[in-house]
Every structure is written in C-alpha cells, then in structure tokens.
Amino acid sequence: MPFNLQFKIPPAKAKKVLGEAISLSKKVLVDQLDCRVSFCRQPTDKTVEEILNMGLNEKPTHYHFIYRPKLSEMFDEHFDVGLSTMKCTGVDYFLWIELDFNTGWELAKKHKLERL
C-alpha cells in the first residue's frame, strides 16, 4: 500500500463521512491546542459530538482521511480520519477517528472520495 494514501473529504460530505466513521471506529480521540498555554496538544473536556459540531459549523475546518502504515509492533495499519478546527486565535480542537484498513477503504469507496 502506498505510504502517502490520502482521500479528500469535501465539506458537503463531511457530516455523513465523519458520522459514519465514528460509528465504525476502533477508537475515537479528542484533544485541544491552546498555544497561549502550551505548544503541545492537551486533553479537552469537550465531547466527540461537540468537536464534530464545531468542525462542521465553524470555518475554517481541515478534514483528513489518511492511511497510516504499520511502522512498528505498537501500531497496526489503519486509516486516521477526522478534523481540526484551525482557529487563528484561541483554542483549536481535534477529532481523531481510527478505522481498520478494510473499513476505511470501504468507507472511502462508498462515498466516492477523491484520492489526493
């Protein structure tokens, strides 16, 4: 599998693709980055649903759908799907959805996502 396999999530499909990815996921994580406090991401008290809604309703938002190969015994190959809110000031929020390879591949095909 190519190391740089990525798909584009168009904003018009983001709610459906991300919602389905959450329901099929192995793991869902959320965190935040507030550079006024730290340059490292930190845990957040926001829920998955809150961050998903922020990403879908506030602009700009960056969506990602990226293949992650197995690089060591600690990490299996998977697709990393999610978003970041990309605020210019204040707190950025991140949603990370982990899908096993076959599930991610089928989701990308089902929604006819364009390869990058």
Secondary structure, DSSP 8 states (H G I E B T S, - for coil): --TT-BEE--HHHHHHHHHHHHHH-SEEEEEEE-TTT-SS-B--S--HHHHHHHHHHSSS-EEEEEEE---BTTB--EEEEEEE---SSS-EEEEEEEEEHHHHHHHHHHTT-EE-
